[in-house]
Amino acid sequence: MTIQVTVLSAPHCELCEHAKKVLARVSADYDIEISVISDESEEGRALMMEHLVAFPPGVLLDGHLFSYGRLSERRLRRQLERSGAPRFR
């Protein structure tokens, strides 16, 4: 049961780069599939509006808003653990 993680990202966004690094670390421990969508694309704008993302990065877990702004690795790991996301090792 792979967890789908969608990052709504903006160009030249330091918080977006931080989120990508956090997700790269977390993906070493959990079975997650990460997709990055630009907030400048039609799909990205629609998702930002649908989920009321105030500013990037927006992070969706299986299509549900998890966070926007600075991504907390600790909070993400707790959520993945609670949701029963498969772990590696």
ROSE-4610 file (N, C-alpha, C; in Angstrom, 1 decimal, always signed):
// ROSE-4610
residu = [M/M/M/T/T/T/I/I/I/Q/Q/Q/V/V/V/T/T/T/V/V/V/L/L/L/S/S/S/A/A/A/P/P/P/H/H/H/C/C/C/E/E/E/L/L/L/C/C/C/E/E/E/H/H/H/A/A/A/K/K/K/K/K/K/V/V/V/L/L/L/A/A/A/R/R/R/V/V/V/S/S/S/A/A/A/D/D/D/Y/Y/Y/D/D/D/I/I/I/E/E/E/I/I/I/S/S/S/V/V/V/I/I/I/S/S/S/D/D/D/E/E/E/S/S/S/E/E/E/E/E/E/G/G/G/R/R/R/A/A/A/L/L/L/M/M/M/M/M/M/E/E/E/H/H/H/L/L/L/V/V/V/A/A/A/F/F/F/P/P/P/P/P/P/G/G/G/V/V/V/L/L/L/L/L/L/D/D/D/G/G/G/H/H/H/L/L/L/F/F/F/S/S/S/Y/Y/Y/G/G/G/R/R/R/L/L/L/S/S/S/E/E/E/R/R/R/R/R/R/L/L/L/R/R/R/R/R/R/Q/Q/Q/L/L/L/E/E/E/R/R/R/S/S/S/G/G/G/A/A/A/P/P/P/R/R/R/F/F/F/R/R/R]
num = [1/1/1/2/2/2/3/3/3/4/4/4/5/5/5/6/6/6/7/7/7/8/8/8/9/9/9/10/10/10/11/11/11/12/12/12/13/13/13/14/14/14/15/15/15/16/16/16/17/17/17/18/18/18/19/19/19/20/20/20/21/21/21/22/22/22/23/23/23/24/24/24/25/25/25/26/26/26/27/27/27/28/28/28/29/29/29/30/30/30/31/31/31/32/32/32/33/33/33/34/34/34/35/35/35/36/36/36/37/37/37/38/38/38/39/39/39/40/40/40/41/41/41/42/42/42/43/43/43/44/44/44/45/45/45/46/46/46/47/47/47/48/48/48/49/49/49/50/50/50/51/51/51/52/52/52/53/53/53/54/54/54/55/55/55/56/56/56/57/57/57/58/58/58/59/59/59/60/60/60/61/61/61/62/62/62/63/63/63/64/64/64/65/65/65/66/66/66/67/67/67/68/68/68/69/69/69/70/70/70/71/71/71/72/72/72/73/73/73/74/74/74/75/75/75/76/76/76/77/77/77/78/78/78/79/79/79/80/80/80/81/81/81/82/82/82/83/83/83/84/84/84/85/85/85/86/86/86/87/87/87/88/88/88/89/89/89]
x = [+0.8/+0.0/+0.9/+1.3/+2.2/+1.4/+1.9/+1.3/+1.7/+0.7/+1.0/+1.2/+2.3/+2.6/+2.8/+2.0/+2.0/+2.5/+3.5/+4.1/+3.7/+3.0/+2.6/+3.7/+4.5/+5.8/+5.8/+6.6/+6.8/+8.3/+8.5/+9.9/+10.6/+11.9/+12.7/+12.2/+11.6/+11.0/+11.8/+12.4/+13.3/+12.5/+11.3/+10.5/+10.1/+10.0/+9.7/+10.9/+12.1/+13.3/+13.5/+13.2/+13.2/+12.3/+11.1/+10.1/+10.6/+11.2/+11.8/+12.9/+13.7/+14.8/+14.2/+13.2/+12.5/+11.9/+11.2/+10.6/+11.6/+12.7/+13.8/+14.3/+14.4/+14.9/+13.8/+12.6/+11.4/+11.2/+11.4/+11.2/+12.2/+13.3/+14.2/+13.7/+12.7/+12.1/+10.7/+9.9/+8.5/+8.3/+7.3/+6.9/+6.0/+6.6/+5.9/+6.3/+5.3/+5.6/+5.4/+6.4/+6.4/+6.2/+5.3/+5.1/+5.2/+5.8/+5.9/+5.2/+4.3/+3.4/+3.7/+4.0/+4.2/+2.9/+3.0/+1.8/+1.4/+2.3/+2.1/+1.3/+1.2/+0.5/-1.0/-1.8/-3.2/-3.6/-3.1/-3.4/-2.9/-1.7/-1.3/-2.1/-2.5/-3.4/-4.8/-5.3/-6.6/-6.4/-5.4/-5.2/-5.0/-4.2/-4.0/-5.4/-6.2/-7.5/-8.4/-8.4/-9.3/-9.0/-7.7/-7.3/-7.0/-7.3/-7.1/-5.7/-4.7/-3.3/-2.9/-2.6/-2.3/-1.0/+0.0/+1.3/+2.1/+3.0/+3.7/+4.8/+5.2/+4.7/+3.5/+2.6/+1.4/+1.8/+1.5/+1.8/+0.5/+0.2/-1.0/-0.6/-1.3/-1.0/-2.3/-2.1/-3.2/-4.4/-4.0/-5.0/-5.7/-5.2/-5.7/-4.6/-5.0/-4.0/-3.4/-2.1/-1.4/-0.8/-0.2/+0.4/+0.7/+1.0/+1.5/+2.5/+3.4/+4.5/+5.6/+6.4/+7.5/+7.0/+7.5/+7.1/+7.9/+7.2/+7.8/+8.0/+9.3/+9.6/+9.0/+9.1/+8.6/+7.1/+6.4/+4.9/+4.5/+5.3/+5.0/+5.3/+6.4/+6.7/+5.6/+5.1/+4.0/+2.8/+2.4/+1.2/+1.4/+2.5/+2.7/+2.6/+3.2/+3.1/+1.7/+0.9/-0.5/-1.3/-1.0/-1.8/-1.4/-0.4/+0.0/+0.8/+1.5/+2.3/+3.4/+3.6/+4.6/+6.0/+6.8/+8.1/+9.1/+10.2/+11.3/+12.2/+12.9/+13.9/+13.3]
y = [-1.2/+0.0/+1.2/+1.6/+2.8/+4.1/+5.0/+6.3/+7.2/+7.9/+8.9/+10.2/+10.8/+12.1/+13.1/+14.2/+15.2/+16.5/+17.1/+18.3/+19.4/+20.4/+21.6/+22.6/+22.7/+23.5/+24.7/+25.7/+26.9/+27.1/+27.8/+28.0/+28.9/+28.7/+29.5/+29.5/+28.4/+28.4/+27.6/+28.2/+27.5/+26.5/+26.8/+25.8/+24.6/+24.8/+23.7/+22.8/+23.3/+22.6/+21.8/+22.5/+21.8/+20.6/+20.8/+19.7/+18.5/+18.8/+17.7/+16.9/+17.6/+17.0/+16.1/+16.7/+15.9/+14.6/+14.8/+13.6/+12.6/+13.0/+12.1/+11.3/+11.9/+11.2/+10.2/+10.7/+9.8/+8.6/+8.9/+7.8/+6.6/+6.9/+5.8/+4.8/+5.3/+4.5/+4.0/+4.7/+4.4/+4.2/+3.4/+3.2/+4.3/+5.4/+6.5/+6.8/+7.3/+7.7/+9.2/+9.9/+11.4/+11.9/+12.8/+13.6/+15.1/+15.8/+17.3/+17.9/+18.8/+19.6/+21.1/+21.8/+23.2/+23.9/+24.9/+25.7/+26.6/+26.7/+27.5/+26.7/+25.4/+24.6/+24.7/+24.3/+24.3/+23.4/+22.2/+21.2/+21.7/+22.3/+22.8/+23.9/+24.8/+25.9/+25.3/+24.3/+23.7/+23.1/+22.3/+21.6/+22.6/+23.7/+24.7/+25.3/+25.6/+26.2/+25.2/+23.9/+22.9/+22.6/+22.6/+22.3/+23.5/+24.7/+26.0/+26.1/+25.8/+26.0/+27.4/+28.0/+29.5/+29.8/+29.0/+29.2/+27.9/+27.8/+26.6/+26.4/+25.2/+24.0/+23.4/+22.9/+22.2/+20.7/+19.9/+18.5/+17.8/+16.9/+16.1/+14.6/+13.9/+12.5/+11.8/+10.9/+10.2/+11.2/+12.4/+13.3/+14.2/+14.1/+14.9/+15.8/+17.1/+18.1/+17.6/+17.6/+17.3/+18.6/+19.4/+20.7/+21.6/+22.8/+23.8/+24.6/+25.2/+25.9/+24.9/+25.3/+24.4/+23.0/+22.0/+20.6/+20.1/+19.6/+19.0/+17.5/+17.1/+15.7/+14.9/+15.3/+14.6/+14.3/+15.4/+15.3/+14.4/+14.4/+13.6/+12.1/+11.8/+10.4/+9.9/+10.7/+10.3/+10.0/+10.8/+10.6/+9.3/+9.1/+7.9/+6.6/+6.7/+5.6/+5.3/+6.4/+6.2/+5.7/+6.0/+5.6/+4.2/+3.6/+2.2/+2.1/+3.2/+3.2/+2.1/+1.3/+0.2/+0.9/+0.2/+0.6/-0.3/+0.2/-0.6/-1.1/-2.1/-2.7/-3.8]
z = [+0.0/+0.0/+0.0/-1.2/-1.3/-1.0/-0.3/+0.0/-1.1/-1.7/-2.8/-2.1/-2.3/-1.8/-3.0/-2.9/-3.9/-3.3/-4.0/-3.5/-4.5/-4.1/-4.9/-4.7/-5.7/-5.6/-6.4/-6.0/-6.8/-7.1/-8.3/-8.6/-7.6/-7.4/-6.5/-5.1/-4.6/-3.3/-2.4/-1.4/-0.4/+0.4/+0.8/+1.6/+0.7/-0.6/-1.5/-1.5/-1.6/-1.7/-0.3/+0.8/+2.1/+2.1/+1.6/+1.6/+0.8/-0.4/-1.2/-0.5/+0.2/+1.0/+2.1/+2.8/+3.9/+3.3/+2.2/+1.6/+1.0/+0.6/+0.2/+1.3/+2.5/+3.7/+4.1/+4.2/+4.6/+3.7/+2.4/+1.4/+1.6/+2.3/+2.6/+3.6/+4.4/+5.5/+5.2/+4.4/+4.1/+2.6/+2.3/+0.9/+0.5/-0.1/-0.6/-2.0/-2.8/-4.1/-4.2/-4.6/-4.6/-6.0/-6.1/-7.4/-7.0/-7.9/-7.7/-8.8/-8.5/-9.4/-9.2/-10.3/-10.2/-9.9/-9.0/-8.7/-9.9/-10.9/-12.0/-13.1/-13.0/-14.0/-13.7/-14.7/-14.5/-13.4/-13.4/-12.4/-11.0/-10.9/-9.6/-9.1/-9.9/-9.5/-9.0/-9.7/-9.3/-8.0/-7.7/-6.5/-5.3/-5.6/-4.6/-4.1/-5.1/-4.8/-4.1/-4.6/-4.1/-2.6/-2.2/-0.9/+0.0/-0.6/+0.2/+0.7/-0.2/+0.2/+0.1/+1.2/+1.3/+0.5/+0.7/+0.0/-0.1/-1.1/-1.3/-0.2/-0.1/-0.7/-0.1/-0.8/-0.3/-0.4/+0.6/+0.6/+0.8/-0.1/-0.1/+0.2/+1.1/+1.3/+0.8/-0.2/-0.8/-1.2/-1.7/-2.2/-1.1/+0.1/+1.2/+1.7/+2.0/+2.5/+3.8/+3.8/+5.0/+5.6/+4.8/+5.3/+4.1/+4.5/+3.5/+4.3/+3.5/+4.2/+4.6/+5.7/+6.1/+6.5/+5.9/+6.2/+7.4/+8.4/+9.6/+9.3/+9.4/+9.2/+10.3/+11.5/+12.6/+12.5/+12.2/+12.0/+10.9/+9.8/+8.6/+9.0/+9.7/+10.1/+11.0/+12.0/+12.9/+12.1/+11.1/+10.3/+9.5/+8.9/+8.1/+9.0/+10.2/+11.2/+11.5/+11.8/+12.2/+11.1/+9.9/+8.7/+8.3/+8.9/+8.6/+7.3/+6.9/+5.7/+5.9/+4.9/+4.9/+5.1/+6.0/+6.3/+5.6/+5.2/+4.7/+5.9/+5.7/+6.6/+7.3]
